[in-house]
Amino acid sequence: MNSFTITNAVIVTPNGVIENASLQIEEGIISSIDRTSTSSAKNTIDAGGGIVMPGIIDIHTDALDAEIIPRPGADIPVRVAFRELERKMSGCGLTTVFHSLHLGYHAAETTSKSKYSRGEVFHSVYQSSIGKTLLNNKIHLRFEISGVEAYNECFELIDKGYISLLSVMDHTPGQGQYPKANFIAQTIKQGKTELQAKELFEQLTSRPIVGIEKLYALISHAKKAGIPVASHDDDTVEKVDHMYNMGVNICEFPVTFETAEHATNLGMHVVGGASNILRGGSLSGNLNMADAVKKKVVNSLCSDYYPPAILHSVFQLYHEGETSMPDAVNLATLNPAKAAGIAQYTGSIEVGKHADLLIVKLIDAIPMVTHTLVRGSVVSQASFKTTKEKYQTAF
């Protein structure tokens, strides 16, 4: 349908909620928002009293690597994995996805036992993303600074136009989300002796890393190409300052409240994991993202390792009563769009923006997507059958 209307909707805009409303779509663009629930238009989608909100924008998800290699050594053809993951993500309400692909991260490469080189993965994902797709697909390059041999490849990927977001990672134990004591304890839990754990710690902390000048050159190269840059697992105010002064504009997964607050005060986009909110806390005992959102030191959510978490976290935050529905929705839509530099055309329900939209209803008090639209096309649709009760409204 080139022109149609979504009727009988509760519409979430960036600053408010419009009940008993309708939304007009023309050629994939939002053309009007009307304060009436009905329409005389020939083509309509009846929202059935459900929430109509912007499609979710996930700027950090590791799901594609997990889809390509669901078990160590079990390589699925990249293009098959890409297509199947799109279908799953569309059902979760994602309309724009930054597939977070690691480079230079030896631990991940060793664990995966994949036959694919990282270059092959990047190339196949990019080729798939520019073909016929369900979603808006982009690549988020996660560069591990201990991967010194992969440094030049980052420049090549950027120059080829493959990359839409860059993050700088450092998983060296002794800092970030891996303090020494935690690393030793975790390694012992994995079957190592204390002596072996300490030897591994010394081995990992003595690896060469990309120096400051080279790191600055990479960040500057990305920014000249119009690519936003994120830091990762910042654990001190000093590290936030260091990354900010090198041109980084996104603070991703801050480890402490102080780092999140400092990044916010600097005007950085601060991104937390939605799975942290859904589960009730961090896997590694770091910053509780629900508390951080409520205290306004985290302004965007990403899925990290579990794509369905974003939608559920949005509604969880709202139903806890300390976050308005527009603010909760903005965490997953408009704010990530701003961080990624794409808010001029997506991320909110506003006239003139792409019709990247969701219809959401509560099923047994759980938010479920019944329709996902990308540029006005329905890419996912679900009908939840019931014999006892009608759908609950979302409020």
Summary of the structure (lengths in Angstrom):
residues: 395
radius of gyration: 21.6
end to end distance: 29.6
largest distance: 74.9
contacts: 1373
relative contact order: 0.15
helix: 36%
strand: 26%
